[in-house]
C-alpha cells in the first residue's frame, strides 16, 4: 500500500459511484437503490480513499443490535490485490461489532469469506429472462396495489428476515418507480411483492408468499404492470424447491449464484416463504 489511504463514511455521490461499480460487475442494481439503501444505516457505507480518490467500497448495514448485512464490497480494478480492500473490510466488520453478519457472496469470493469466518447457509440463484406467459389469477386470493408497507407487511417480513426493518420496507414500497403488491386471503395479509426498475430490466424482490399459488397470484397482477416481454430477474433461494419451480415455469433461466453466508449459526428463517430475495446487497 502506498500513498495517503483513509477510510471514511461515503457521501451520496460516492455511494452512487459504488452503485456504478456494482453495475460494472454485472450485479444490475436498481435505478433508485442508493437512496433506499443508505437510509437504513448511513454510517455503514464506507469508502477507501487513496490521496482523496475513492478506490474501494463496502456496506455493513446494522439493522438492529443483533444483525448486520454486508454488501458492496468492491475495489476498483486498478487497486485490487494491494491490501486496500482488505483494510476497508476490517473497518466494515468493526462497524458491525458483535452482531451476526450475513452476506450473499459471489462464487469468486466465497473462499475468502470462509477464511474470514463466514459459514455457508445455502445458495441463492438469480433467474432471468423475458416473461411471455403470466400466471392466472388465483381464486380466493385478492391482490391489492399498495404504496406503503405498514405494520402488517413488517410483521410478515419478520418471518423471512433476521431483523425488524420497517423503515427500509416503507422506503422500498413507496419509492417512485417501484411497484408494490399485497395478497390477502379472507381479508388477512398473506404475501407481498415489490418490483423495481434496474439498469437492465426489472427485479422482483421481496416476493414473499406462504405457497406457490399466492406467489403466482402476486405475479399475475404485477407482471402486466411491468409490461409483457420485459426482462425480469428473480433471486431464488435454492432450498425452496417451489420457488425454483416457479422461476422455471415463468421461462426464466439461471444466470449466476451467490452463497448466503453468516458469521455464526444461520438465523431461523421461513425459507419456504421466500420466492424472491429482496436484494443481494442488503439481504
TANOR-V903973 format. One record per backbone hydrogen bond with DSSP energy under -0.5 kcal/mol. NH is the residue of the N-H (numbers start at 1). CO is the residue of the C=O. E is the energy in kcal/mol with one decimal. If there is no record, write none. Layout:
# TANOR-V903973
{{NH,CO,E} {NH,CO,E}}
This chain:
# TANOR-V903973
{{5,3,-1.0} {6,4,-0.5} {6,49,-2.5} {8,47,-2.1} {10,45,-3.3} {15,11,-2.4} {16,12,-2.3} {17,13,-1.6} {18,14,-2.3} {19,15,-2.3} {20,16,-1.9} {21,17,-2.3} {22,18,-2.3} {23,19,-2.1} {24,20,-2.2} {25,21,-1.6} {26,23,-1.5} {27,22,-2.4} {31,197,-2.9} {33,30,-1.2} {36,32,-1.2} {37,33,-2.8} {38,34,-2.4} {39,35,-1.1} {40,37,-1.4} {41,37,-0.7} {44,41,-2.3} {45,42,-1.3} {46,44,-0.9} {46,58,-2.5} {47,8,-3.1} {48,56,-2.5} {49,6,-3.3} {49,47,-0.5} {50,48,-0.5} {50,53,-2.8} {51,4,-3.2} {51,49,-0.6} {53,50,-2.0} {55,48,-3.2} {56,48,-1.1} {57,74,-3.0} {58,46,-1.9} {59,71,-3.2} {60,44,-2.5} {61,69,-2.6} {62,60,-0.6} {63,61,-0.8} {63,67,-1.8} {64,67,-1.4} {68,100,-2.5} {69,61,-1.9} {70,102,-3.1} {71,59,-2.7} {74,57,-2.0} {74,72,-1.4} {76,55,-3.3} {79,76,-2.7} {80,77,-1.1} {82,79,-0.8} {87,83,-1.8} {88,84,-1.9} {89,85,-2.5} {90,86,-2.3} {91,87,-1.6} {92,88,-2.4} {93,89,-2.7} {94,90,-2.0} {95,91,-1.7} {96,92,-1.2} {97,93,-0.8} {97,94,-0.8} {99,96,-1.6} {100,66,-2.5} {102,68,-2.3} {103,261,-1.9} {104,70,-0.5} {104,280,-0.5} {105,103,-0.6} {105,259,-2.6} {107,257,-0.6} {109,106,-1.4} {110,106,-0.7} {110,107,-1.0} {113,109,-2.1} {114,110,-2.1} {115,111,-1.9} {116,112,-1.0} {117,114,-1.8} {118,113,-2.5} {119,262,-3.2} {121,260,-3.1} {122,260,-1.2} {124,258,-2.4} {125,236,-2.9} {126,256,-3.0} {127,125,-0.6} {127,234,-3.1} {128,253,-2.4} {129,232,-1.5} {131,129,-0.5} {131,230,-1.3} {132,130,-0.6} {139,137,-0.6} {141,138,-1.8} {142,140,-0.5} {142,184,-3.0} {143,141,-0.5} {144,142,-0.5} {144,182,-3.0} {146,180,-1.8} {153,149,-0.8} {154,150,-2.0} {155,151,-2.3} {156,152,-2.2} {157,153,-2.8} {158,154,-1.2} {159,156,-1.2} {160,157,-1.8} {161,157,-0.8} {169,165,-2.3} {170,166,-2.3} {171,167,-2.0} {172,168,-2.9} {173,169,-2.7} {174,170,-1.8} {175,171,-1.8} {178,175,-2.2} {179,195,-2.8} {180,146,-0.6} {180,178,-0.5} {181,193,-2.7} {182,144,-2.3} {183,191,-2.9} {184,142,-3.0} {185,188,-2.4} {188,185,-1.8} {190,183,-3.0} {191,183,-1.3} {192,208,-1.9} {193,181,-2.3} {194,206,-1.5} {195,179,-2.9} {196,203,-2.5} {198,201,-3.1} {199,29,-2.0} {202,231,-2.7} {203,196,-2.1} {204,233,-2.4} {205,194,-2.7} {205,203,-0.6} {206,276,-0.6} {207,276,-2.0} {208,192,-2.8} {209,273,-2.2} {215,211,-1.8} {216,212,-2.7} {217,213,-2.0} {218,214,-2.2} {219,215,-2.2} {220,216,-2.6} {221,217,-1.1} {222,218,-2.3} {223,219,-2.7} {225,221,-0.6} {226,222,-1.5} {227,223,-2.4} {229,131,-1.8} {230,227,-1.8} {232,129,-3.1} {233,202,-2.1} {234,127,-2.7} {236,125,-3.0} {236,234,-0.8} {238,123,-2.9} {240,237,-2.0} {241,239,-0.9} {243,240,-0.6} {244,240,-1.9} {245,241,-2.5} {246,242,-2.0} {247,243,-2.4} {248,244,-2.1} {249,245,-2.3} {250,246,-1.7} {251,248,-1.4} {252,247,-2.0} {253,128,-2.5} {255,126,-3.5} {258,124,-2.5} {259,105,-2.3} {260,122,-2.8} {260,258,-0.6} {261,103,-2.5} {261,259,-0.7} {262,119,-2.0} {263,101,-1.6} {269,267,-1.4} {270,159,-2.7} {271,269,-1.7} {273,270,-2.2} {274,271,-1.7} {275,207,-3.0} {275,273,-0.9} {276,207,-1.2} {277,235,-3.1} {283,279,-1.6}}
